[in-house]
């Protein structure tokens, strides 16, 4: 029983220490200069080879 409790505590500690996960979310990309493009508008039409955006 003691082994299981210590095992669970070790797993919880490892999971608790790894909280810094950086994904490709909008805020991270904007604050670190990692964006490809920033388009402020609305997509009104989209075809196979072009997209119409109203700004």
CHARMM-style PDB file with segment names, atoms N, HN, CA, C and O in Angstrom:
ATOM      1  N   UNK     1       0.833  -1.199   0.000  1.00  0.00      PROA
ATOM      2  CA  UNK     1       0.000   0.000   0.000  1.00  0.00      PROA
ATOM      3  C   UNK     1       0.874   1.257   0.000  1.00  0.00      PROA
ATOM      4  O   UNK     1       0.557   2.241  -0.668  1.00  0.00      PROA
ATOM      5  N   UNK     2       1.973   1.214   0.754  1.00  0.00      PROA
ATOM      6  HN  UNK     2       2.230   0.415   1.297  1.00  0.00      PROA
ATOM      7  CA  UNK     2       2.860   2.369   0.827  1.00  0.00      PROA
ATOM      8  C   UNK     2       3.533   2.649  -0.512  1.00  0.00      PROA
ATOM      9  O   UNK     2       3.785   3.800  -0.866  1.00  0.00      PROA
ATOM     10  N   UNK     3       3.820   1.575  -1.253  1.00  0.00      PROA
ATOM     11  HN  UNK     3       3.615   0.640  -0.966  1.00  0.00      PROA
ATOM     12  CA  UNK     3       4.456   1.744  -2.563  1.00  0.00      PROA
ATOM     13  C   UNK     3       3.530   2.465  -3.531  1.00  0.00      PROA
ATOM     14  O   UNK     3       3.970   3.311  -4.309  1.00  0.00      PROA
ATOM     15  N   UNK     4       2.246   2.128  -3.481  1.00  0.00      PROA
ATOM     16  HN  UNK     4       1.888   1.441  -2.849  1.00  0.00      PROA
ATOM     17  CA  UNK     4       1.281   2.768  -4.380  1.00  0.00      PROA
ATOM     18  C   UNK     4       1.128   4.253  -4.072  1.00  0.00      PROA
ATOM     19  O   UNK     4       1.027   5.070  -4.987  1.00  0.00      PROA
ATOM     20  N   UNK     5       1.110   4.598  -2.810  1.00  0.00      PROA
ATOM     21  HN  UNK     5       1.192   3.934  -2.067  1.00  0.00      PROA
ATOM     22  CA  UNK     5       0.963   6.004  -2.422  1.00  0.00      PROA
ATOM     23  C   UNK     5       2.182   6.805  -2.860  1.00  0.00      PROA
ATOM     24  O   UNK     5       2.048   7.915  -3.374  1.00  0.00      PROA
ATOM     25  N   UNK     6       3.374   6.241  -2.656  1.00  0.00      PROA
ATOM     26  HN  UNK     6       3.483   5.338  -2.239  1.00  0.00      PROA
ATOM     27  CA  UNK     6       4.574   6.956  -3.095  1.00  0.00      PROA
ATOM     28  C   UNK     6       4.642   7.041  -4.611  1.00  0.00      PROA
ATOM     29  O   UNK     6       5.097   8.052  -5.145  1.00  0.00      PROA
ATOM     30  N   UNK     7       4.203   6.009  -5.314  1.00  0.00      PROA
ATOM     31  HN  UNK     7       3.833   5.188  -4.879  1.00  0.00      PROA
ATOM     32  CA  UNK     7       4.161   6.042  -6.775  1.00  0.00      PROA
ATOM     33  C   UNK     7       3.215   7.127  -7.269  1.00  0.00      PROA
ATOM     34  O   UNK     7       3.563   7.873  -8.184  1.00  0.00      PROA
ATOM     35  N   UNK     8       2.051   7.227  -6.695  1.00  0.00      PROA
ATOM     36  HN  UNK     8       1.768   6.621  -5.952  1.00  0.00      PROA
ATOM     37  CA  UNK     8       1.072   8.244  -7.079  1.00  0.00      PROA
ATOM     38  C   UNK     8       1.591   9.643  -6.761  1.00  0.00      PROA
ATOM     39  O   UNK     8       1.385  10.572  -7.542  1.00  0.00      PROA
ATOM     40  N   UNK     9       2.258   9.799  -5.632  1.00  0.00      PROA
ATOM     41  HN  UNK     9       2.426   9.044  -4.998  1.00  0.00      PROA
ATOM     42  CA  UNK     9       2.831  11.103  -5.288  1.00  0.00      PROA
ATOM     43  C   UNK     9       3.938  11.505  -6.254  1.00  0.00      PROA
ATOM     44  O   UNK     9       4.034  12.677  -6.618  1.00  0.00      PROA
ATOM     45  N   UNK    10       4.766  10.573  -6.672  1.00  0.00      PROA
ATOM     46  HN  UNK    10       4.688   9.621  -6.377  1.00  0.00      PROA
ATOM     47  CA  UNK    10       5.832  10.880  -7.629  1.00  0.00      PROA
ATOM     48  C   UNK    10       5.238  11.283  -8.972  1.00  0.00      PROA
ATOM     49  O   UNK    10       5.696  12.251  -9.580  1.00  0.00      PROA
ATOM     50  N   UNK    11       4.241  10.569  -9.439  1.00  0.00      PROA
ATOM     51  HN  UNK    11       3.870   9.783  -8.945  1.00  0.00      PROA
ATOM     52  CA  UNK    11       3.580  10.909 -10.713  1.00  0.00      PROA
ATOM     53  C   UNK    11       2.924  12.280 -10.614  1.00  0.00      PROA
ATOM     54  O   UNK    11       3.021  13.078 -11.546  1.00  0.00      PROA
ATOM     55  N   UNK    12       2.265  12.563  -9.509  1.00  0.00      PROA
ATOM     56  HN  UNK    12       2.186  11.915  -8.751  1.00  0.00      PROA
ATOM     57  CA  UNK    12       1.630  13.866  -9.331  1.00  0.00      PROA
ATOM     58  C   UNK    12       2.662  14.981  -9.303  1.00  0.00      PROA
ATOM     59  O   UNK    12       2.417  16.062  -9.838  1.00  0.00      PROA
ATOM     60  N   UNK    13       3.799  14.739  -8.694  1.00  0.00      PROA
ATOM     61  HN  UNK    13       3.998  13.861  -8.258  1.00  0.00      PROA
ATOM     62  CA  UNK    13       4.872  15.725  -8.646  1.00  0.00      PROA
ATOM     63  C   UNK    13       5.433  15.991 -10.042  1.00  0.00      PROA
ATOM     64  O   UNK    13       5.656  17.143 -10.414  1.00  0.00      PROA
ATOM     65  N   UNK    14       5.655  14.944 -10.802  1.00  0.00      PROA
ATOM     66  HN  UNK    14       5.474  14.008 -10.500  1.00  0.00      PROA
ATOM     67  CA  UNK    14       6.178  15.106 -12.166  1.00  0.00      PROA
ATOM     68  C   UNK    14       5.178  15.862 -13.038  1.00  0.00      PROA
ATOM     69  O   UNK    14       5.566  16.747 -13.800  1.00  0.00      PROA
ATOM     70  N   UNK    15       3.922  15.526 -12.933  1.00  0.00      PROA
ATOM     71  HN  UNK    15       3.607  14.807 -12.314  1.00  0.00      PROA
ATOM     72  CA  UNK    15       2.903  16.228 -13.720  1.00  0.00      PROA
ATOM     73  C   UNK    15       2.735  17.666 -13.262  1.00  0.00      PROA
ATOM     74  O   UNK    15       2.450  18.544 -14.076  1.00  0.00      PROA
ATOM     75  N   UNK    16       2.905  17.916 -11.988  1.00  0.00      PROA
ATOM     76  HN  UNK    16       3.136  17.202 -11.326  1.00  0.00      PROA
ATOM     77  CA  UNK    16       2.769  19.271 -11.463  1.00  0.00      PROA
ATOM     78  C   UNK    16       3.921  20.172 -11.839  1.00  0.00      PROA
ATOM     79  O   UNK    16       3.750  21.387 -11.930  1.00  0.00      PROA
ATOM     80  N   UNK    17       5.094  19.600 -12.060  1.00  0.00      PROA
ATOM     81  HN  UNK    17       5.232  18.612 -11.986  1.00  0.00      PROA
ATOM     82  CA  UNK    17       6.259  20.405 -12.415  1.00  0.00      PROA
ATOM     83  C   UNK    17       6.310  20.751 -13.897  1.00  0.00      PROA
ATOM     84  O   UNK    17       6.998  21.699 -14.277  1.00  0.00      PROA
ATOM     85  N   UNK    18       5.614  20.022 -14.729  1.00  0.00      PROA
ATOM     86  HN  UNK    18       5.055  19.252 -14.420  1.00  0.00      PROA
ATOM     87  CA  UNK    18       5.652  20.269 -16.166  1.00  0.00      PROA
ATOM     88  C   UNK    18       4.408  21.051 -16.593  1.00  0.00      PROA
ATOM     89  O   UNK    18       3.538  20.514 -17.278  1.00  0.00      PROA
ATOM     90  N   UNK    19       4.329  22.302 -16.191  1.00  0.00      PROA
ATOM     91  HN  UNK    19       5.036  22.738 -15.634  1.00  0.00      PROA
ATOM     92  CA  UNK    19       3.164  23.108 -16.519  1.00  0.00      PROA
ATOM     93  C   UNK    19       3.427  24.095 -17.655  1.00  0.00      PROA
ATOM     94  O   UNK    19       2.476  24.678 -18.175  1.00  0.00      PROA
ATOM     95  N   UNK    20       4.679  24.302 -18.058  1.00  0.00      PROA
ATOM     96  HN  UNK    20       5.451  23.829 -17.635  1.00  0.00      PROA
ATOM     97  CA  UNK    20       4.984  25.242 -19.125  1.00  0.00      PROA
ATOM     98  C   UNK    20       4.896  24.545 -20.476  1.00  0.00      PROA
ATOM     99  O   UNK    20       5.823  23.855 -20.900  1.00  0.00      PROA
ATOM    100  N   UNK    21       3.777  24.738 -21.133  1.00  0.00      PROA
ATOM    101  HN  UNK    21       3.024  25.298 -20.789  1.00  0.00      PROA
ATOM    102  CA  UNK    21       3.566  24.165 -22.451  1.00  0.00      PROA
ATOM    103  C   UNK    21       3.262  25.314 -23.397  1.00  0.00      PROA
ATOM    104  O   UNK    21       2.299  26.056 -23.203  1.00  0.00      PROA
ATOM    105  N   UNK    22       4.092  25.454 -24.420  1.00  0.00      PROA
ATOM    106  HN  UNK    22       4.874  24.851 -24.577  1.00  0.00      PROA
ATOM    107  CA  UNK    22       3.894  26.524 -25.385  1.00  0.00      PROA
ATOM    108  C   UNK    22       3.373  25.937 -26.691  1.00  0.00      PROA
ATOM    109  O   UNK    22       4.070  25.179 -27.365  1.00  0.00      PROA
ATOM    110  N   UNK    23       2.175  26.286 -27.029  1.00  0.00      PROA
ATOM    111  HN  UNK    23       1.609  26.902 -26.481  1.00  0.00      PROA
ATOM    112  CA  UNK    23       1.610  25.850 -28.292  1.00  0.00      PROA
ATOM    113  C   UNK    23       1.588  26.999 -29.270  1.00  0.00      PROA
ATOM    114  O   UNK    23       2.164  28.056 -29.010  1.00  0.00      PROA
ATOM    115  N   UNK    24       0.942  26.804 -30.368  1.00  0.00      PROA
ATOM    116  HN  UNK    24       0.474  25.945 -30.579  1.00  0.00      PROA
ATOM    117  CA  UNK    24       0.867  27.834 -31.400  1.00  0.00      PROA
ATOM    118  C   UNK    24      -0.405  28.654 -31.217  1.00  0.00      PROA
ATOM    119  O   UNK    24      -1.151  28.873 -32.171  1.00  0.00      PROA
ATOM    120  N   UNK    25      -0.645  29.099 -30.010  1.00  0.00      PROA
ATOM    121  HN  UNK    25      -0.039  28.921 -29.235  1.00  0.00      PROA
ATOM    122  CA  UNK    25      -1.831  29.905 -29.782  1.00  0.00      PROA
ATOM    123  C   UNK    25      -1.576  31.349 -30.222  1.00  0.00      PROA
ATOM    124  O   UNK    25      -0.430  31.751 -30.418  1.00  0.00      PROA
ATOM    125  N   UNK    26      -2.626  32.102 -30.371  1.00  0.00      PROA
ATOM    126  HN  UNK    26      -3.557  31.775 -30.212  1.00  0.00      PROA
ATOM    127  CA  UNK    26      -2.549  33.454 -30.921  1.00  0.00      PROA
ATOM    128  C   UNK    26      -1.721  34.383 -30.053  1.00  0.00      PROA
ATOM    129  O   UNK    26      -0.883  35.115 -30.579  1.00  0.00      PROA
ATOM    130  N   UNK    27      -1.923  34.379 -28.749  1.00  0.00      PROA
ATOM    131  HN  UNK    27      -2.604  33.784 -28.321  1.00  0.00      PROA
ATOM    132  CA  UNK    27      -1.206  35.292 -27.868  1.00  0.00      PROA
ATOM    133  C   UNK    27       0.295  35.025 -27.879  1.00  0.00      PROA
ATOM    134  O   UNK    27       1.086  35.967 -27.926  1.00  0.00      PROA
ATOM    135  N   UNK    28       0.696  33.769 -27.837  1.00  0.00      PROA
ATOM    136  HN  UNK    28       0.053  33.004 -27.799  1.00  0.00      PROA
ATOM    137  CA  UNK    28       2.123  33.437 -27.859  1.00  0.00      PROA
ATOM    138  C   UNK    28       2.759  33.874 -29.174  1.00  0.00      PROA
ATOM    139  O   UNK    28       3.854  34.437 -29.176  1.00  0.00      PROA
ATOM    140  N   UNK    29       2.083  33.622 -30.288  1.00  0.00      PROA
ATOM    141  HN  UNK    29       1.194  33.165 -30.287  1.00  0.00      PROA
ATOM    142  CA  UNK    29       2.641  34.001 -31.585  1.00  0.00      PROA
ATOM    143  C   UNK    29       2.748  35.509 -31.737  1.00  0.00      PROA
ATOM    144  O   UNK    29       3.733  36.006 -32.283  1.00  0.00      PROA
ATOM    145  N   UNK    30       1.756  36.240 -31.266  1.00  0.00      PROA
ATOM    146  HN  UNK    30       0.955  35.836 -30.822  1.00  0.00      PROA
ATOM    147  CA  UNK    30       1.798  37.695 -31.407  1.00  0.00      PROA
ATOM    148  C   UNK    30       2.866  38.325 -30.527  1.00  0.00      PROA
ATOM    149  O   UNK    30       3.517  39.283 -30.943  1.00  0.00      PROA
ATOM    150  N   UNK    31       3.058  37.808 -29.323  1.00  0.00      PROA
ATOM    151  HN  UNK    31       2.529  37.030 -28.985  1.00  0.00      PROA
ATOM    152  CA  UNK    31       4.025  38.418 -28.414  1.00  0.00      PROA
ATOM    153  C   UNK    31       5.457  37.992 -28.687  1.00  0.00      PROA
ATOM    154  O   UNK    31       6.385  38.629 -28.189  1.00  0.00      PROA
ATOM    155  N   UNK    32       5.665  36.939 -29.459  1.00  0.00      PROA
ATOM    156  HN  UNK    32       4.911  36.422 -29.864  1.00  0.00      PROA
ATOM    157  CA  UNK    32       7.014  36.477 -29.746  1.00  0.00      PROA
ATOM    158  C   UNK    32       7.398  36.642 -31.215  1.00  0.00      PROA
ATOM    159  O   UNK    32       8.418  36.100 -31.641  1.00  0.00      PROA
ATOM    160  N   UNK    33       6.618  37.369 -31.991  1.00  0.00      PROA
ATOM    161  HN  UNK    33       5.789  37.809 -31.645  1.00  0.00      PROA
ATOM    162  CA  UNK    33       6.944  37.647 -33.386  1.00  0.00      PROA
ATOM    163  C   UNK    33       6.965  36.418 -34.266  1.00  0.00      PROA
ATOM    164  O   UNK    33       7.775  36.332 -35.189  1.00  0.00      PROA
ATOM    165  N   UNK    34       6.094  35.469 -34.000  1.00  0.00      PROA
ATOM    166  HN  UNK    34       5.436  35.538 -33.250  1.00  0.00      PROA
ATOM    167  CA  UNK    34       6.095  34.211 -34.729  1.00  0.00      PROA
ATOM    168  C   UNK    34       4.883  34.083 -35.653  1.00  0.00      PROA
ATOM    169  O   UNK    34       4.538  32.974 -36.060  1.00  0.00      PROA
ATOM    170  N   UNK    35       4.240  35.187 -35.986  1.00  0.00      PROA
ATOM    171  HN  UNK    35       4.521  36.088 -35.656  1.00  0.00      PROA
ATOM    172  CA  UNK    35       3.056  35.108 -36.824  1.00  0.00      PROA
ATOM    173  C   UNK    35       3.450  35.196 -38.293  1.00  0.00      PROA
ATOM    174  O   UNK    35       4.404  35.886 -38.652  1.00  0.00      PROA
ATOM    175  N   UNK    36       2.703  34.486 -39.139  1.00  0.00      PROA
ATOM    176  HN  UNK    36       1.928  33.925 -38.848  1.00  0.00      PROA
ATOM    177  CA  UNK    36       2.920  34.552 -40.575  1.00  0.00      PROA
ATOM    178  C   UNK    36       2.208  35.773 -41.153  1.00  0.00      PROA
ATOM    179  O   UNK    36       2.751  36.463 -42.015  1.00  0.00      PROA
ATOM    180  N   UNK    37       1.001  36.035 -40.680  1.00  0.00      PROA
ATOM    181  HN  UNK    37       0.559  35.474 -39.980  1.00  0.00      PROA
ATOM    182  CA  UNK    37       0.235  37.188 -41.140  1.00  0.00      PROA
ATOM    183  C   UNK    37      -0.848  37.483 -40.117  1.00  0.00      PROA
ATOM    184  O   UNK    37      -1.344  36.584 -39.439  1.00  0.00      PROA
ATOM    185  N   UNK    38      -1.203  38.748 -40.017  1.00  0.00      PROA
ATOM    186  HN  UNK    38      -0.800  39.478 -40.568  1.00  0.00      PROA
ATOM    187  CA  UNK    38      -2.309  39.149 -39.155  1.00  0.00      PROA
ATOM    188  C   UNK    38      -3.317  39.874 -40.029  1.00  0.00      PROA
ATOM    189  O   UNK    38      -3.061  40.991 -40.479  1.00  0.00      PROA
ATOM    190  N   UNK    39      -4.457  39.250 -40.271  1.00  0.00      PROA
ATOM    191  HN  UNK    39      -4.664  38.343 -39.905  1.00  0.00      PROA
ATOM    192  CA  UNK    39      -5.495  39.812 -41.123  1.00  0.00      PROA
ATOM    193  C   UNK    39      -6.693  40.131 -40.252  1.00  0.00      PROA
ATOM    194  O   UNK    39      -7.255  39.253 -39.597  1.00  0.00      PROA
ATOM    195  N   UNK    40      -7.074  41.393 -40.252  1.00  0.00      PROA
ATOM    196  HN  UNK    40      -6.617  42.106 -40.784  1.00  0.00      PROA
ATOM    197  CA  UNK    40      -8.250  41.811 -39.513  1.00  0.00      PROA
ATOM    198  C   UNK    40      -9.351  42.071 -40.520  1.00  0.00      PROA
ATOM    199  O   UNK    40      -9.342  43.094 -41.204  1.00  0.00      PROA
ATOM    200  N   UNK    41     -10.280  41.171 -40.613  1.00  0.00      PROA
ATOM    201  HN  UNK    41     -10.288  40.340 -40.057  1.00  0.00      PROA
ATOM    202  CA  UNK    41     -11.362  41.313 -41.571  1.00  0.00      PROA
ATOM    203  C   UNK    41     -12.285  40.109 -41.504  1.00  0.00      PROA
ATOM    204  O   UNK    41     -12.217  39.285 -40.592  1.00  0.00      PROA
ATOM    205  N   UNK    42     -13.155  40.042 -42.512  1.00  0.00      PROA
ATOM    206  HN  UNK    42     -13.210  40.712 -43.252  1.00  0.00      PROA
ATOM    207  CA  UNK    42     -14.129  38.965 -42.587  1.00  0.00      PROA
ATOM    208  C   UNK    42     -14.016  38.289 -43.942  1.00  0.00      PROA
ATOM    209  O   UNK    42     -13.993  38.962 -44.972  1.00  0.00      PROA
ATOM    210  N   UNK    43     -13.946  36.988 -43.951  1.00  0.00      PROA
ATOM    211  HN  UNK    43     -13.965  36.441 -43.114  1.00  0.00      PROA
ATOM    212  CA  UNK    43     -13.913  36.244 -45.205  1.00  0.00      PROA
ATOM    213  C   UNK    43     -15.320  36.234 -45.770  1.00  0.00      PROA
ATOM    214  O   UNK    43     -16.246  35.712 -45.150  1.00  0.00      PROA
ATOM    215  N   UNK    44     -15.475  36.824 -46.971  1.00  0.00      PROA
ATOM    216  HN  UNK    44     -14.722  37.248 -47.475  1.00  0.00      PROA
ATOM    217  CA  UNK    44     -16.800  36.888 -47.594  1.00  0.00      PROA
ATOM    218  C   UNK    44     -16.989  35.824 -48.651  1.00  0.00      PROA
ATOM    219  O   UNK    44     -18.103  35.331 -48.831  1.00  0.00      PROA
ATOM    220  N   UNK    45     -15.924  35.453 -49.362  1.00  0.00      PROA
ATOM    221  HN  UNK    45     -15.020  35.853 -49.216  1.00  0.00      PROA
ATOM    222  CA  UNK    45     -15.995  34.395 -50.370  1.00  0.00      PROA
ATOM    223  C   UNK    45     -14.715  33.589 -50.347  1.00  0.00      PROA
ATOM    224  O   UNK    45     -13.641  34.117 -50.061  1.00  0.00      PROA
ATOM    225  N   UNK    46     -14.833  32.320 -50.647  1.00  0.00      PROA
ATOM    226  HN  UNK    46     -15.706  31.891 -50.880  1.00  0.00      PROA
ATOM    227  CA  UNK    46     -13.656  31.472 -50.744  1.00  0.00      PROA
ATOM    228  C   UNK    46     -13.867  30.476 -51.877  1.00  0.00      PROA
ATOM    229  O   UNK    46     -14.857  29.746 -51.909  1.00  0.00      PROA
ATOM    230  N   UNK    47     -12.920  30.463 -52.799  1.00  0.00      PROA
ATOM    231  HN  UNK    47     -12.116  31.057 -52.773  1.00  0.00      PROA
ATOM    232  CA  UNK    47     -12.935  29.500 -53.915  1.00  0.00      PROA
ATOM    233  C   UNK    47     -11.728  28.588 -53.764  1.00  0.00      PROA
ATOM    234  O   UNK    47     -11.037  28.631 -52.746  1.00  0.00      PROA
ATOM    235  N   UNK    48     -11.478  27.778 -54.758  1.00  0.00      PROA
ATOM    236  HN  UNK    48     -12.039  27.744 -55.585  1.00  0.00      PROA
ATOM    237  CA  UNK    48     -10.358  26.845 -54.687  1.00  0.00      PROA
ATOM    238  C   UNK    48      -9.010  27.546 -54.653  1.00  0.00      PROA
ATOM    239  O   UNK    48      -8.103  27.099 -53.950  1.00  0.00      PROA
ATOM    240  N   UNK    49      -8.859  28.644 -55.405  1.00  0.00      PROA
ATOM    241  HN  UNK    49      -9.595  29.007 -55.976  1.00  0.00      PROA
ATOM    242  CA  UNK    49      -7.549  29.266 -55.525  1.00  0.00      PROA
ATOM    243  C   UNK    49      -7.490  30.703 -55.023  1.00  0.00      PROA
ATOM    244  O   UNK    49      -6.460  31.355 -55.198  1.00  0.00      PROA
ATOM    245  N   UNK    50      -8.551  31.227 -54.404  1.00  0.00      PROA
ATOM    246  HN  UNK    50      -9.387  30.698 -54.261  1.00  0.00      PROA
ATOM    247  CA  UNK    50      -8.516  32.586 -53.856  1.00  0.00      PROA
ATOM    248  C   UNK    50      -9.527  32.748 -52.726  1.00  0.00      PROA
ATOM    249  O   UNK    50     -10.485  31.985 -52.592  1.00  0.00      PROA
ATOM    250  N   UNK    51      -9.270  33.774 -51.923  1.00  0.00      PROA
ATOM    251  HN  UNK    51      -8.492  34.393 -52.032  1.00  0.00      PROA
ATOM    252  CA  UNK    51     -10.153  34.114 -50.791  1.00  0.00      PROA
ATOM    253  C   UNK    51     -10.376  35.605 -50.820  1.00  0.00      PROA
ATOM    254  O   UNK    51      -9.423  36.370 -50.968  1.00  0.00      PROA
ATOM    255  N   UNK    52     -11.632  36.039 -50.679  1.00  0.00      PROA
ATOM    256  HN  UNK    52     -12.406  35.417 -50.559  1.00  0.00      PROA
ATOM    257  CA  UNK    52     -11.974  37.458 -50.642  1.00  0.00      PROA
ATOM    258  C   UNK    52     -12.220  37.843 -49.183  1.00  0.00      PROA
ATOM    259  O   UNK    52     -13.049  37.244 -48.499  1.00  0.00      PROA
ATOM    260  N   UNK    53     -11.469  38.873 -48.715  1.00  0.00      PROA
ATOM    261  HN  UNK    53     -10.795  39.360 -49.271  1.00  0.00      PROA
ATOM    262  CA  UNK    53     -11.571  39.328 -47.339  1.00  0.00      PROA
ATOM    263  C   UNK    53     -11.975  40.801 -47.349  1.00  0.00      PROA
ATOM    264  O   UNK    53     -11.320  41.615 -48.001  1.00  0.00      PROA
ATOM    265  N   UNK    54     -13.043  41.151 -46.638  1.00  0.00      PROA
ATOM    266  HN  UNK    54     -13.575  40.490 -46.109  1.00  0.00      PROA
ATOM    267  CA  UNK    54     -13.453  42.547 -46.473  1.00  0.00      PROA
ATOM    268  C   UNK    54     -12.878  43.057 -45.159  1.00  0.00      PROA
ATOM    269  O   UNK    54     -13.087  42.480 -44.092  1.00  0.00      PROA
ATOM    270  N   UNK    55     -12.140  44.168 -45.277  1.00  0.00      PROA
ATOM    271  HN  UNK    55     -11.969  44.637 -46.144  1.00  0.00      PROA
ATOM    272  CA  UNK    55     -11.488  44.753 -44.113  1.00  0.00      PROA
ATOM    273  C   UNK    55     -12.329  45.902 -43.578  1.00  0.00      PROA
ATOM    274  OT1 UNK    55     -11.953  46.535 -42.591  1.00  0.00      PROA
TER     275      UNK     55
END
